[in-house]
């Protein structure tokens, strides 16, 4: 369980908004995560559309077989979190969570993934600096 808290601390160290979490998940961990596991929702202004840019990330959802972990941008730049319990693809419960609790839950997902995948182990080693 100590590894989980070490992973959460590494994720916590330089992430203060949805855009930061998005960069970590797509650059550092992107190749190690299974396709479709992470969904990022963007808000695009007219200028973004004209310029062909993705826009500002406003929500990030990590899906596993039994849960969904969502971070979303709230008013005034605050980050909100929600953890949902899923059974057979149906959300049966949802509860607001603090970002720290979300990070621990996500670290548990990464830890479990790293136990099964060499690519995930390598990406986690890169994230943890070794």
C-alpha positions in Angstrom: 0.0 0.0 0.0 3.0 2.3 0.5 3.5 2.2 -3.3 0.0 3.6 -3.8 0.8 6.6 -1.6 4.1 7.2 -3.3 2.3 7.2 -6.7 -0.4 9.6 -5.3 2.3 11.9 -4.0 4.0 12.0 -7.4 0.7 12.8 -9.1 0.0 15.5 -6.4 3.4 17.2 -6.7 2.8 19.3 -9.8 -0.9 19.2 -10.6 -3.2 22.0 -9.6 -5.8 22.1 -12.4 -7.4 19.8 -15.0 -4.9 20.9 -17.7 -2.0 19.7 -15.5 -3.6 16.3 -14.8 -4.4 16.0 -18.5 -0.7 16.6 -19.4 0.4 14.0 -16.9 -2.1 11.4 -18.1 -1.5 11.9 -21.8 2.3 12.4 -21.8 3.8 10.4 -19.0 1.2 7.7 -18.6 -0.6 7.8 -22.0 1.2 4.9 -23.7 0.8 2.7 -20.6 -2.9 3.1 -20.1 -5.3 0.9 -22.0 -7.2 2.6 -24.9 -10.4 4.2 -23.8 -9.5 4.2 -20.1 -9.2 8.0 -19.9 -11.6 10.4 -21.4 -10.9 14.1 -21.6 -13.7 16.6 -22.3 -12.7 20.0 -23.7 -14.5 23.3 -23.9 -13.8 25.0 -27.2 -14.3 28.7 -27.9 -14.9 30.0 -31.4 -11.3 31.0 -31.6 -10.2 27.4 -30.7 -12.5 26.0 -33.4 -11.2 28.5 -36.1 -7.6 27.8 -35.1 -8.2 24.0 -35.0 -7.2 23.7 -31.3 -8.7 21.2 -28.9 -9.6 23.9 -26.4 -9.3 23.9 -22.6 -9.7 20.6 -20.8 -12.6 20.8 -18.3 -13.2 17.2 -17.3 -11.1 14.0 -17.1 -12.6 10.6 -16.4 -10.7 7.4 -15.7 -12.8 4.2 -16.2 -12.2 0.8 -14.8 -14.5 -2.3 -14.7 -16.0 -1.3 -11.4 -15.5 2.5 -11.0 -15.2 5.8 -12.7 -13.0 8.5 -11.3 -13.8 12.0 -12.6 -12.0 15.3 -12.1 -13.8 18.4 -13.3 -13.2 22.1 -13.4 -15.4 24.2 -11.2 -16.0 27.9 -11.0 -13.0 30.1 -10.3 -10.5 27.4 -11.4 -11.2 25.0 -8.6 -11.0 21.3 -9.2 -13.8 19.0 -8.1 -13.7 15.2 -7.9 -16.3 12.4 -8.0 -16.0 8.7 -7.5 -18.7 6.4 -9.1 -19.3 2.7 -8.4 -20.1 0.9 -11.6 -21.7 -2.6 -12.0 -22.0 -4.0 -15.6 -21.6 -0.6 -17.1 -24.3 1.1 -15.0 -23.4 3.7 -12.4 -25.1 2.6 -9.2 -23.6 5.2 -6.8 -21.7 8.4 -7.0 -20.1 10.5 -4.3 -18.2 13.7 -4.3 -14.6 13.3 -3.2 -11.6 15.5 -2.4 -8.8 15.7 -4.9 -6.5 13.9 -2.5 -9.0 11.0 -2.1 -9.3 10.9 -5.9 -5.6 10.7 -6.3 -5.3 7.8 -3.9 -8.1 6.0 -5.8 -6.3 6.7 -9.1 -3.0 5.6 -7.7 -4.6 2.3 -6.7 -5.8 1.8 -10.3 -2.3 2.6 -11.6 -0.7 0.2 -9.0 -3.1 -2.6 -10.1 -2.4 -1.9 -13.7 1.4 -1.9 -13.2 1.2 -5.4 -11.6 -0.3 -6.7 -14.8 1.6 -4.6 -17.5 5.2 -4.0 -18.2 4.4 -0.8 -20.1 2.5 0.5 -17.1 5.4 -0.4 -14.7 7.9 1.5 -17.0 5.6 4.5 -17.1 5.2 4.5 -13.4 8.9 4.3 -12.9 9.3 7.3 -15.2 6.7 9.2 -13.2 8.4 8.4 -9.9 11.8 9.4 -11.2 13.4 6.1 -11.4 
